[in-house]
Amino acid sequence: MGFIAFLILGLIAGAIAKFLLPGKDPGGILVTLVIGVIGALLGGWLGGLLFGADPMDGFFELSSWVAAIIGSIIVLLVYRMVAGRRTRV
């Protein structure tokens, strides 16, 4: 899978993660999309580590999408925990 396809996968995975975990996030949609890209990286790495899967299988492979979405959900939850602890003045 090419770099551009991987970025598109991450952006879409971030949007899906946001859809599955609705709520107000600090940073808005841009941060959510960046979280999707980071989540896709995390999901691909975890998939390779745990299951021996190739994280760059292909854009249309179900395993790539599932790994990216799960990774995005994990990163989104961690981001909410960290960003939610900040006190606003």
N, C-alpha and C positions, 0 to 999 in steps of 0.2 A: 504494500500500500504506500502510495506516495505521501510526501509531507503535506501537501495541500489537502488530500483526502483525509489524512489523519486529523488535521485542524478542523475540517468540516465535521468529522465524526465527533470530535470533542465538543464543538459548539452545539451540535444537536443533542448530544448526551447531556450537556449542562442544562439545556432547555427542558429535556425530559425529566431530569432530576428535580428541577424547579417545579415542574408540573406535578410530580409525584409527592413532593414535600412543599406544599404551598405555605406561604407566610411572608412576612416582611423581612427582607434581608438588607443589612447595611451595604450600600454600594450599588444597589440596583441591578439592572439586567447585564451591564457590562461585566461586573464582578462575577455574576452567575455564569456567564459564558467563559470567562477565564477559568473559573472553577471547573467547568466542564472539560476544558483542555487538560488541566492538571489531573482531573479525575480519570480521564482517558489514559494518561500516562501511568497513573497509579494502578488502574484496572489491568492494563496490559502487563505491567511488571508483576502484579500479584498473580495473574493468570499464568504467566510463564513460570513463576516461582512455585506455585502450588500444584499446577496441573501439567506443567511442561508444554503448555500451549505457546504457539508462536504469536506474540502480541501484534504482529503485523500481518496476520493471516490474509485479510482482504477486507475491503470496504463493505461488501455485502455478506460477509460471514456473520452468522448469528453470534458466535462466540466473541467476536470483536465488539459487537454492540452491547451484549450483556456485560462484558468486562468494563467497557467504558461507562455504562450507566451506573453500575454498582460502584465503580471508583468515584464517579461524580457525586453520588449520594453520600459516600463516606466523607469526601472532601467538603461537601456542603454542610454536613452535620458538624464536622470539626470546626469549620469556619463560623457557624452559628454559635457554637459553644465559646469560641475564643472572642469573637466580635461582640457577643452578648454580654460578656463580663465587663466590658468597658463602661465606665460611668460617663454620662453626658452632663455637661454643665450648662 
